[in-house]
Amino acid sequence: YPLCALAVSDERPFDELKEYVQLVDRERFFELSKEFWELIGGALSSHHFKLAEEVLDWLEQESTQYIQTHFSMASLLITERRESYPILLPALFHNVKTHWHKTIREKSTPNL
């Protein structure tokens, strides 16, 4: 039970991060971008498959969006690629090679 409660509480910060990206001033985001990407990378490689799956779905949705708004995660991935790629790619590779849940391994591959 404590592990289950911890895993559920891990999802709340991710929801808050998604909201933060939509609301934050771009300059303020850049001040905190390393910490942001570290949190996303940690969530990607989470052993809690629902959290990892939610982050993967979100990244896929944002990166395949046809029209990117000013606060789009996809445009942040592009403009912040020097900061985000070194953090996200190892997490994705880790998922492909060693994540215990088949769905996470499969969903991580296209994001590479």
C-alpha positions in Angstrom: 0.0 0.0 0.0 2.7 2.6 0.8 4.3 2.0 -2.6 0.9 2.4 -4.3 0.3 5.7 -2.5 3.7 6.9 -3.4 3.2 6.1 -7.1 -0.1 7.9 -7.2 1.4 11.0 -5.6 4.1 10.9 -8.3 1.5 11.6 -10.9 0.3 14.9 -9.3 3.6 16.7 -9.9 3.5 15.7 -13.5 0.1 17.2 -13.9 1.4 20.3 -12.3 4.4 20.4 -14.7 2.1 20.1 -17.7 0.1 23.1 -16.4 3.3 25.0 -15.6 4.5 24.6 -19.2 1.2 26.1 -20.5 1.2 29.0 -18.1 4.8 30.0 -17.5 6.5 33.0 -19.2 9.0 31.6 -21.7 11.9 33.5 -20.0 11.0 32.0 -16.6 10.9 28.5 -18.2 14.5 28.9 -19.5 15.7 29.7 -16.0 14.3 26.4 -14.8 14.6 24.3 -17.9 17.4 21.9 -16.6 15.3 21.1 -13.5 12.2 20.6 -15.7 13.9 18.2 -18.0 15.4 16.3 -15.1 11.9 15.8 -13.7 10.6 14.7 -17.1 13.5 12.3 -17.6 12.9 10.9 -14.1 9.3 10.4 -14.8 10.1 8.7 -18.1 12.2 6.1 -16.5 9.8 5.6 -13.5 9.2 2.0 -12.5 5.6 3.0 -12.1 4.4 2.2 -15.6 1.3 4.5 -15.5 3.4 7.5 -14.8 6.0 6.6 -17.4 3.2 5.9 -19.9 1.5 9.2 -19.2 4.7 11.1 -19.8 5.4 9.1 -23.0 1.9 9.8 -24.3 2.3 13.5 -23.5 5.7 13.8 -25.2 4.4 12.0 -28.3 1.3 14.1 -28.4 3.2 17.3 -28.0 6.0 16.4 -30.5 3.6 15.4 -33.2 1.4 18.4 -32.9 0.8 20.0 -36.3 0.5 23.6 -35.2 2.9 24.5 -32.4 1.8 27.4 -30.1 4.2 29.7 -28.4 4.0 27.5 -25.2 4.0 24.2 -27.0 6.2 21.5 -25.5 7.2 20.5 -29.0 8.7 23.9 -29.6 10.4 23.8 -26.2 11.8 20.4 -27.2 13.3 22.0 -30.3 14.5 25.2 -28.8 15.8 23.5 -25.6 17.2 20.4 -27.4 20.7 21.0 -26.0 19.2 20.9 -22.5 16.5 18.3 -23.0 18.0 15.7 -25.3 21.0 14.7 -23.0 18.4 14.0 -20.3 15.5 12.5 -22.2 17.4 10.2 -24.6 19.2 8.2 -21.9 15.8 7.7 -20.1 14.2 6.6 -23.4 17.1 4.2 -24.1 16.8 2.8 -20.6 13.1 2.2 -21.1 13.7 0.4 -24.4 16.3 -1.9 -22.9 15.3 -2.5 -19.4 11.8 -1.3 -18.4 9.8 -4.1 -16.9 6.5 -3.2 -18.7 6.2 -4.2 -22.3 4.0 -1.1 -23.2 6.7 1.3 -21.9 9.4 -0.5 -23.9 7.2 -0.3 -27.0 6.1 3.3 -26.6 9.7 4.5 -25.9 11.1 3.3 -29.2 9.3 5.7 -31.5 10.3 8.6 -29.3 13.9 8.0 -30.0 
